[in-house]
Amino acid sequence: MLAALAACFTLAVGVPAEADRVTFNRDYVIVASGNGGSVIDYARRASQVRATGATVQFSGRCQSACTLYLSAPRQNVCLMPGASFTFHAAYGSNPDFNRWATNYMLDRYPSWVQAWIAAHGGLSRRLLRMDYSYASRFIPTCEGRRYAAADIRG
């Protein structure tokens, strides 16, 4: 069932994974350019990050479903200068699934993200962009925790 929903939603929403520059292993996730995609796929990845205690380094733009990585514990998330987040409501599938996916994402964001979204009119088809200067008030910098692709291969 989840696989069928993921396939349907991936076809209907988001940018193909090839456009992303998100690197994963069991210890680190580096988001250099996360264009989003399937809410179910990103929910699964974010759940794994929370379960394993992996560190998420945001070093570029994180859009759409990619923002589910913000659900990781604060001590496991860090921010590089220039990182940004783009939020919007889920779209492209049937209205019931879109509503479920939008609520799922919103419920998983930390309270400071939920408050920021509410202050900017809530999730809709309109893109809401949170820049580094705002996010850095709540997410620690990656100072001393910079990971390069070479550090996480294999």
PAKOLLUM-490874 format. One record per atom (N, C-alpha, C, O): residue number from 1; atom name; residue in one letter; z, x, y. Coordinates in steps of 0.2 Angstrom, whole numbers, plus 5000, padded with zeros to 4 digits. Layout:
<recs>
 num atomo residuo   up east north
 NUM    CA       A    Z    X     Y
...
</recs>
This chain:
<recs>
 num atomo residuo   up east north
   1     N       M 5000 5004  4994
   1    CA       M 5000 5000  5000
   1     C       M 5000 5004  5006
   1     O       M 4996 5003  5011
   2     N       L 5005 5009  5007
   2    CA       L 5005 5014  5013
   2     C       L 4998 5017  5013
   2     O       L 4996 5018  5019
   3     N       A 4996 5020  5008
   3    CA       A 4989 5024  5008
   3     C       A 4984 5019  5011
   3     O       A 4980 5021  5015
   4     N       A 4983 5013  5009
   4    CA       A 4978 5008  5011
   4     C       A 4979 5007  5019
   4     O       A 4974 5007  5023
   5     N       L 4985 5006  5021
   5    CA       L 4987 5005  5028
   5     C       L 4985 5011  5032
   5     O       L 4982 5011  5037
   6     N       A 4987 5017  5029
   6    CA       A 4985 5023  5033
   6     C       A 4978 5024  5034
   6     O       A 4975 5026  5039
   7     N       A 4974 5023  5028
   7    CA       A 4967 5024  5029
   7     C       A 4964 5019  5034
   7     O       A 4959 5021  5038
   8     N       C 4966 5013  5034
   8    CA       C 4964 5008  5039
   8     C       C 4965 5010  5046
   8     O       C 4961 5010  5050
   9     N       F 4971 5012  5047
   9    CA       F 4973 5014  5053
   9     C       F 4970 5020  5056
   9     O       F 4969 5021  5062
  10     N       T 4969 5025  5051
  10    CA       T 4966 5031  5053
  10     C       T 4959 5030  5055
  10     O       T 4956 5033  5060
  11     N       L 4955 5026  5052
  11    CA       L 4948 5024  5054
  11     C       L 4948 5020  5061
  11     O       L 4943 5021  5064
  12     N       A 4953 5017  5062
  12    CA       A 4953 5012  5068
  12     C       A 4956 5016  5074
  12     O       A 4954 5014  5080
  13     N       V 4960 5020  5073
  13    CA       V 4964 5023  5079
  13     C       V 4964 5031  5079
  13     O       V 4965 5034  5073
  14     N       G 4964 5034  5085
  14    CA       G 4965 5041  5085
  14     C       G 4959 5045  5085
  14     O       G 4953 5043  5084
  15     N       V 4960 5051  5086
  15    CA       V 4955 5057  5086
  15     C       V 4955 5060  5079
  15     O       V 4960 5061  5076
  16     N       P 4949 5062  5076
  16    CA       P 4949 5065  5069
  16     C       P 4954 5071  5069
  16     O       P 4955 5075  5074
  17     N       A 4957 5072  5064
  17    CA       A 4962 5078  5063
  17     C       A 4959 5085  5065
  17     O       A 4963 5089  5067
  18     N       E 4952 5086  5064
  18    CA       E 4949 5092  5065
  18     C       E 4950 5094  5073
  18     O       E 4950 5100  5074
  19     N       A 4951 5089  5077
  19    CA       A 4952 5091  5084
  19     C       A 4959 5093  5086
  19     O       A 4960 5096  5091
  20     N       D 4964 5092  5081
  20    CA       D 4971 5094  5082
  20     C       D 4972 5101  5081
  20     O       D 4968 5104  5077
  21     N       R 4976 5104  5085
  21    CA       R 4979 5111  5083
  21     C       R 4986 5110  5082
  21     O       R 4990 5112  5086
  22     N       V 4988 5107  5076
  22    CA       V 4995 5107  5074
  22     C       V 4996 5111  5068
  22     O       V 4992 5109  5063
  23     N       T 5000 5115  5068
  23    CA       T 5001 5120  5062
  23     C       T 5008 5118  5059
  23     O       T 5013 5117  5062
  24     N       F 5008 5117  5052
  24    CA       F 5014 5115  5049
  24     C       F 5016 5120  5043
  24     O       F 5011 5123  5040
  25     N       N 5022 5121  5042
  25    CA       N 5024 5123  5036
  25     C       N 5031 5120  5035
  25     O       N 5033 5116  5039
  26     N       R 5035 5122  5030
  26    CA       R 5042 5119  5029
  26     C       R 5047 5121  5034
  26     O       R 5052 5117  5035
  27     N       D 5046 5126  5038
  27    CA       D 5051 5128  5043
  27     C       D 5049 5127  5050
  27     O       D 5053 5126  5054
  28     N       Y 5042 5126  5052
  28    CA       Y 5040 5126  5058
  28     C       Y 5034 5121  5059
  28     O       Y 5030 5120  5054
  29     N       V 5034 5118  5065
  29    CA       V 5028 5114  5067
  29     C       V 5026 5116  5074
  29     O       V 5031 5116  5078
  30     N       I 5020 5118  5075
  30    CA       I 5018 5120  5081
  30     C       I 5013 5116  5084
  30     O       I 5008 5115  5081
  31     N       V 5014 5112  5089
  31    CA       V 5009 5108  5092
  31     C       V 5006 5111  5098
  31     O       V 5009 5111  5104
  32     N       A 5000 5114  5097
  32    CA       A 4996 5117  5103
  32     C       A 4992 5111  5106
  32     O       A 4990 5112  5112
  33     N       S 4989 5107  5102
  33    CA       S 4985 5101  5104
  33     C       S 4985 5096  5099
  33     O       S 4981 5096  5094
  34     N       G 4989 5091  5100
  34    CA       G 4990 5085  5095
  34     C       G 4987 5079  5098
  34     O       G 4990 5076  5102
  35     N       N 4981 5077  5095
  35    CA       N 4978 5071  5098
  35     C       N 4980 5065  5095
  35     O       N 4977 5059  5097
  36     N       G 4984 5065  5090
  36    CA       G 4987 5059  5087
  36     C       G 4983 5057  5081
  36     O       G 4980 5061  5078
  37     N       G 4982 5050  5080
  37    CA       G 4979 5048  5074
  37     C       G 4983 5043  5070
  37     O       G 4986 5038  5074
  38     N       S 4984 5043  5064
  38    CA       S 4987 5038  5060
  38     C       S 4995 5038  5061
  38     O       S 4998 5043  5060
  39     N       V 4998 5033  5063
  39    CA       V 5005 5032  5064
  39     C       V 5008 5033  5058
  39     O       V 5013 5037  5058
  40     N       I 5006 5031  5052
  40    CA       I 5009 5032  5046
  40     C       I 5009 5039  5044
  40     O       I 5014 5042  5042
  41     N       D 5003 5043  5045
  41    CA       D 5003 5050  5043
  41     C       D 5008 5054  5047
  41     O       D 5012 5058  5045
  42     N       Y 5008 5052  5054
  42    CA       Y 5013 5056  5058
  42     C       Y 5020 5054  5057
  42     O       Y 5025 5058  5057
  43     N       A 5021 5048  5055
  43    CA       A 5028 5045  5053
  43     C       A 5031 5049  5047
  43     O       A 5036 5051  5047
  44     N       R 5026 5050  5042
  44    CA       R 5028 5054  5036
  44     C       R 5029 5061  5038
  44     O       R 5034 5064  5036
  45     N       R 5025 5064  5042
  45    CA       R 5026 5071  5044
  45     C       R 5033 5072  5048
  45     O       R 5037 5077  5047
  46     N       A 5034 5067  5053
  46    CA       A 5040 5068  5057
  46     C       A 5046 5067  5052
  46     O       A 5052 5070  5054
  47     N       S 5046 5062  5048
  47    CA       S 5051 5061  5043
  47     C       S 5053 5068  5039
  47     O       S 5059 5069  5038
  48     N       Q 5048 5071  5037
  48    CA       Q 5049 5078  5033
  48     C       Q 5052 5083  5038
  48     O       Q 5056 5086  5036
  49     N       V 5050 5083  5044
  49    CA       V 5053 5088  5049
  49     C       V 5060 5086  5049
  49     O       V 5064 5091  5049
  50     N       R 5062 5080  5050
  50    CA       R 5069 5078  5051
  50     C       R 5073 5080  5044
  50     O       R 5079 5082  5045
  51     N       A 5070 5078  5039
  51    CA       A 5073 5080  5032
  51     C       A 5075 5087  5031
  51     O       A 5080 5089  5028
  52     N       T 5070 5091  5033
  52    CA       T 5070 5098  5031
  52     C       T 5073 5102  5037
  52     O       T 5075 5108  5036
  53     N       G 5074 5099  5043
  53    CA       G 5077 5103  5048
  53     C       G 5072 5108  5051
  53     O       G 5074 5113  5055
  54     N       A 5066 5107  5050
  54    CA       A 5061 5111  5053
  54     C       A 5061 5111  5061
  54     O       A 5063 5106  5064
  55     N       T 5059 5117  5064
  55    CA       T 5058 5117  5071
  55     C       T 5051 5115  5073
  55     O       T 5046 5116  5070
  56     N       V 5051 5111  5079
  56    CA       V 5045 5108  5082
  56     C       V 5044 5112  5088
  56     O       V 5049 5111  5093
  57     N       Q 5039 5116  5089
  57    CA       Q 5038 5119  5096
  57     C       Q 5032 5115  5099
  57     O       Q 5026 5115  5096
  58     N       F 5033 5112  5105
  58    CA       F 5028 5109  5108
  58     C       F 5025 5114  5113
  58     O       F 5029 5116  5118
  59     N       S 5019 5116  5112
  59    CA       S 5016 5122  5117
  59     C       S 5010 5119  5121
  59     O       S 5007 5123  5124
  60     N       G 5008 5113  5119
  60    CA       G 5002 5110  5123
  60     C       G 5002 5103  5123
  60     O       G 5008 5100  5124
  61     N       R 4997 5099  5123
  61    CA       R 4997 5092  5124
  61     C       R 4999 5089  5117
  61     O       R 4996 5091  5112
  62     N       C 5003 5084  5117
  62    CA       C 5005 5080  5111
  62     C       C 5003 5073  5113
  62     O       C 5007 5070  5118
  63     N       Q 4998 5070  5110
  63    CA       Q 4996 5063  5112
  63     C       Q 4997 5058  5107
  63     O       Q 4997 5060  5101
  64     N       S 4999 5052  5108
  64    CA       S 4998 5046  5104
  64     C       S 5003 5047  5098
  64     O       S 5009 5048  5100
  65     N       A 5001 5046  5092
  65    CA       A 5006 5047  5086
  65     C       A 5009 5054  5086
  65     O       A 5015 5054  5083
  66     N       C 5006 5059  5088
  66    CA       C 5009 5065  5088
  66     C       C 5016 5065  5091
  66     O       C 5021 5069  5089
  67     N       T 5017 5061  5096
  67    CA       T 5024 5060  5100
  67     C       T 5030 5058  5095
  67     O       T 5035 5059  5097
  68     N       L 5028 5056  5089
  68    CA       L 5033 5055  5084
  68     C       L 5037 5061  5082
  68     O       L 5043 5060  5080
  69     N       Y 5035 5067  5083
  69    CA       Y 5039 5073  5082
  69     C       Y 5045 5073  5087
  69     O       Y 5049 5077  5086
  70     N       L 5045 5069  5093
  70    CA       L 5050 5069  5097
  70     C       L 5056 5066  5094
  70     O       L 5062 5066  5096
  71     N       S 5055 5063  5088
  71    CA       S 5061 5060  5084
  71     C       S 5065 5065  5080
  71     O       S 5070 5063  5078
  72     N       A 5063 5071  5080
  72    CA       A 5067 5077  5077
  72     C       A 5073 5078  5081
  72     O       A 5073 5077  5087
  73     N       P 5078 5080  5078
  73    CA       P 5085 5082  5081
  73     C       P 5083 5087  5087
  73     O       P 5080 5091  5087
  74     N       R 5087 5085  5093
  74    CA       R 5086 5089  5099
  74     C       R 5086 5097  5097
  74     O       R 5083 5101  5100
  75     N       Q 5091 5099  5093
  75    CA       Q 5092 5106  5092
  75     C       Q 5086 5109  5088
  75     O       Q 5086 5115  5087
  76     N       N 5082 5105  5085
  76    CA       N 5076 5107  5081
  76     C       N 5069 5107  5085
  76     O       N 5064 5107  5082
  77     N       V 5070 5105  5092
  77    CA       V 5064 5104  5096
  77     C       V 5064 5109  5102
  77     O       V 5069 5110  5105
  78     N       C 5058 5112  5103
  78    CA       C 5058 5116  5109
  78     C       C 5052 5115  5113
  78     O       C 5047 5113  5110
  79     N       L 5051 5117  5119
  79    CA       L 5046 5116  5123
  79     C       L 5043 5122  5127
  79     O       L 5047 5126  5129
  80     N       M 5037 5123  5127
  80    CA       M 5034 5129  5130
  80     C       M 5031 5126  5137
  80     O       M 5029 5120  5137
  81     N       P 5031 5131  5142
  81    CA       P 5028 5128  5148
  81     C       P 5021 5126  5147
  81     O       P 5017 5129  5144
  82     N       G 5019 5120  5151
  82    CA       G 5012 5117  5150
  82     C       G 5012 5112  5145
  82     O       G 5007 5108  5145
  83     N       A 5017 5111  5141
  83    CA       A 5017 5106  5136
  83     C       A 5017 5099  5140
  83     O       A 5020 5098  5145
  84     N       S 5014 5094  5136
  84    CA       S 5015 5087  5139
  84     C       S 5014 5082  5134
  84     O       S 5012 5084  5128
  85     N       F 5016 5076  5135
  85    CA       F 5016 5070  5130
  85     C       F 5012 5064  5133
  85     O       F 5013 5063  5139
  86     N       T 5008 5061  5129
  86    CA       T 5004 5055  5131
  86     C       T 5006 5049  5127
  86     O       T 5005 5050  5121
  87     N       F 5008 5044  5130
  87    CA       F 5011 5038  5126
  87     C       F 5006 5032  5127
  87     O       F 5003 5031  5133
  88     N       H 5005 5028  5122
  88    CA       H 5002 5021  5123
  88     C       H 5003 5017  5117
  88     O       H 5006 5020  5112
  89     N       A 5002 5011  5117
  89    CA       A 5003 5006  5112
  89     C       A 4998 5008  5107
  89     O       A 4992 5010  5108
  90     N       A 5000 5006  5100
  90    CA       A 4995 5007  5095
  90     C       A 4989 5002  5096
  90     O       A 4990 4996  5098
  91     N       Y 4983 5003  5094
  91    CA       Y 4978 4999  5095
  91     C       Y 4972 5000  5089
  91     O       Y 4973 5006  5086
  92     N       G 4968 4996  5088
  92    CA       G 4962 4997  5084
  92     C       G 4963 4994  5077
  92     O       G 4958 4993  5074
  93     N       S 4969 4992  5075
  93    CA       S 4969 4988  5069
  93     C       S 4971 4981  5071
  93     O       S 4969 4979  5076
  94     N       N 4973 4977  5066
  94    CA       N 4975 4970  5067
  94     C       N 4981 4970  5072
  94     O       N 4985 4974  5072
  95     N       P 4981 4964  5076
  95    CA       P 4987 4963  5080
  95     C       P 4994 4964  5077
  95     O       P 4998 4967  5081
  96     N       D 4995 4962  5071
  96    CA       D 5002 4962  5068
  96     C       D 5003 4970  5067
  96     O       D 5009 4972  5068
  97     N       F 4998 4973  5064
  97    CA       F 5000 4980  5063
  97     C       F 5000 4984  5069
  97     O       F 5005 4989  5069
  98     N       N 4996 4983  5074
  98    CA       N 4997 4986  5080
  98     C       N 5004 4985  5083
  98     O       N 5007 4990  5086
  99     N       R 5007 4979  5083
  99    CA       R 5013 4978  5086
  99     C       R 5019 4982  5082
  99     O       R 5023 4984  5084
 100     N       W 5018 4981  5075
 100    CA       W 5023 4985  5071
 100     C       W 5023 4993  5072
 100     O       W 5028 4996  5073
 101     N       A 5017 4996  5073
 101    CA       A 5016 5003  5074
 101     C       A 5019 5005  5081
 101     O       A 5022 5010  5082
 102     N       T 5017 5000  5086
 102    CA       T 5020 5002  5093
 102     C       T 5028 5002  5092
 102     O       T 5031 5006  5095
 103     N       N 5031 4996  5089
 103    CA       N 5038 4996  5089
 103     C       N 5041 5001  5085
 103     O       N 5046 5004  5087
 104     N       Y 5038 5003  5080
 104    CA       Y 5040 5009  5075
 104     C       Y 5041 5015  5079
 104     O       Y 5046 5019  5079
 105     N       M 5035 5017  5083
 105    CA       M 5035 5023  5087
 105     C       M 5041 5023  5092
 105     O       M 5045 5027  5093
 106     N       L 5041 5017  5096
 106    CA       L 5046 5016  5102
 106     C       L 5053 5017  5099
 106     O       L 5057 5020  5102
 107     N       D 5055 5014  5093
 107    CA       D 5061 5014  5090
 107     C       D 5063 5021  5088
 107     O       D 5069 5023  5088
 108     N       R 5059 5026  5087
 108    CA       R 5060 5032  5084
 108     C       R 5061 5037  5090
 108     O       R 5064 5043  5089
 109     N       Y 5059 5036  5096
 109    CA       Y 5059 5040  5101
 109     C       Y 5067 5041  5104
 109     O       Y 5070 5036  5103
 110     N       P 5069 5047  5106
 110    CA       P 5075 5047  5109
 110     C       P 5076 5043  5115
 110     O       P 5071 5041  5118
 111     N       S 5082 5041  5116
 111    CA       S 5084 5036  5122
 111     C       S 5081 5038  5128
 111     O       S 5079 5034  5132
 112     N       W 5081 5045  5130
 112    CA       W 5078 5047  5136
 112     C       W 5070 5046  5137
 112     O       W 5068 5044  5142
 113     N       V 5067 5046  5131
 113    CA       V 5060 5044  5131
 113     C       V 5059 5037  5131
 113     O       V 5054 5035  5135
 114     N       Q 5063 5033  5128
 114    CA       Q 5062 5026  5129
 114     C       Q 5064 5024  5136
 114     O       Q 5060 5019  5138
 115     N       A 5068 5027  5139
 115    CA       A 5070 5025  5146
 115     C       A 5064 5027  5151
 115     O       A 5062 5023  5155
 116     N       W 5061 5032  5150
 116    CA       W 5055 5035  5154
 116     C       W 5049 5030  5153
 116     O       W 5046 5028  5157
 117     N       I 5048 5028  5146
 117    CA       I 5043 5023  5145
 117     C       I 5044 5017  5148
 117     O       I 5039 5014  5152
 118     N       A 5050 5014  5148
 118    CA       A 5052 5008  5151
 118     C       A 5051 5008  5159
 118     O       A 5048 5003  5162
 119     N       A 5053 5014  5162
 119    CA       A 5052 5015  5169
 119     C       A 5045 5015  5171
 119     O       A 5044 5014  5177
 120     N       H 5041 5017  5166
 120    CA       H 5033 5017  5168
 120     C       H 5029 5011  5165
 120     O       H 5023 5011  5165
 121     N       G 5033 5005  5164
 121    CA       G 5030 4999  5162
 121     C       G 5029 4998  5155
 121     O       G 5026 4993  5153
 122     N       G 5032 5002  5151
 122    CA       G 5031 5000  5144
 122     C       G 5025 5003  5140
 122     O       G 5020 5005  5144
 123     N       L 5025 5002  5134
 123    CA       L 5019 5004  5130
 123     C       L 5013 4999  5130
 123     O       L 5015 4993  5129
 124     N       S 5007 5001  5132
 124    CA       S 5002 4996  5133
 124     C       S 4996 5001  5131
 124     O       S 4996 5006  5129
 125     N       R 4990 4998  5132
 125    CA       R 4984 5002  5131
 125     C       R 4983 5007  5137
 125     O       R 4979 5012  5136
 126     N       R 4987 5007  5142
 126    CA       R 4987 5012  5148
 126     C       R 4990 5018  5145
 126     O       R 4995 5018  5142
 127     N       L 4987 5024  5147
 127    CA       L 4990 5030  5145
 127     C       L 4996 5032  5150
 127     O       L 4995 5032  5156
 128     N       L 5001 5034  5147
 128    CA       L 5007 5036  5151
 128     C       L 5008 5044  5149
 128     O       L 5009 5046  5143
 129     N       R 5007 5048  5154
 129    CA       R 5008 5055  5153
 129     C       R 5014 5058  5156
 129     O       R 5016 5057  5162
 130     N       M 5018 5061  5151
 130    CA       M 5025 5064  5153
 130     C       M 5023 5072  5154
 130     O       M 5021 5075  5149
 131     N       D 5024 5075  5159
 131    CA       D 5023 5082  5160
 131     C       D 5029 5086  5158
 131     O       D 5034 5084  5157
 132     N       Y 5027 5093  5158
 132    CA       Y 5033 5098  5156
 132     C       Y 5039 5097  5161
 132     O       Y 5044 5098  5159
 133     N       S 5038 5097  5167
 133    CA       S 5043 5097  5172
 133     C       S 5048 5091  5170
 133     O       S 5054 5092  5171
 134     N       Y 5046 5085  5168
 134    CA       Y 5051 5080  5166
 134     C       Y 5054 5081  5159
 134     O       Y 5060 5081  5159
 135     N       A 5049 5083  5154
 135    CA       A 5052 5084  5148
 135     C       A 5057 5090  5147
 135     O       A 5061 5089  5143
 136     N       S 5056 5095  5151
 136    CA       S 5060 5101  5151
 136     C       S 5067 5099  5153
 136     O       S 5072 5103  5152
 137     N       R 5069 5093  5156
 137    CA       R 5075 5091  5158
 137     C       R 5079 5089  5151
 137     O       R 5085 5090  5151
 138     N       F 5076 5088  5146
 138    CA       F 5079 5085  5140
 138     C       F 5078 5089  5134
 138     O       F 5081 5089  5129
 139     N       I 5072 5093  5134
 139    CA       I 5070 5097  5128
 139     C       I 5071 5104  5130
 139     O       I 5069 5107  5135
 140     N       P 5075 5108  5126
 140    CA       P 5076 5115  5128
 140     C       P 5070 5119  5127
 140     O       P 5065 5117  5123
 141     N       T 5069 5124  5131
 141    CA       T 5063 5129  5131
 141     C       T 5064 5133  5124
 141     O       T 5069 5133  5121
 142     N       C 5058 5135  5123
 142    CA       C 5057 5139  5117
 142     C       C 5059 5147  5118
 142     O       C 5057 5151  5113
 143     N       E 5062 5148  5123
 143    CA       E 5064 5155  5125
 143     C       E 5067 5158  5119
 143     O       E 5072 5156  5116
 144     N       G 5064 5164  5116
 144    CA       G 5067 5167  5110
 144     C       G 5065 5164  5104
 144     O       G 5067 5166  5099
 145     N       R 5062 5158  5104
 145    CA       R 5060 5155  5098
 145     C       R 5052 5154  5097
 145     O       R 5050 5149  5094
 146     N       R 5048 5158  5100
 146    CA       R 5041 5157  5100
 146     C       R 5038 5159  5093
 146     O       R 5040 5164  5091
 147     N       Y 5034 5155  5091
 147    CA       Y 5031 5156  5084
 147     C       Y 5024 5157  5085
 147     O       Y 5021 5153  5088
 148     N       A 5021 5161  5082
 148    CA       A 5014 5162  5082
 148     C       A 5011 5160  5075
 148     O       A 5015 5160  5070
 149     N       A 5005 5158  5075
 149    CA       A 5002 5156  5069
 149     C       A 5003 5161  5063
 149     O       A 5004 5159  5058
 150     N       A 5003 5167  5065
 150    CA       A 5004 5173  5060
 150     C       A 5011 5172  5057
 150     O       A 5011 5174  5051
 151     N       D 5016 5169  5060
 151    CA       D 5022 5169  5058
 151     C       D 5023 5164  5052
 151     O       D 5028 5164  5049
 152     N       I 5018 5159  5052
 152    CA       I 5019 5153  5048
 152     C       I 5014 5152  5042
 152     O       I 5014 5147  5039
 153     N       R 5009 5157  5042
 153    CA       R 5004 5156  5037
 153     C       R 5007 5157  5030
 153     O       R 5012 5161  5029
 154     N       G 5004 5154  5025
 154    CA       G 5006 5155  5018
 154     C       G 5012 5152  5016
 154     O       G 5015 5152  5010
</recs>
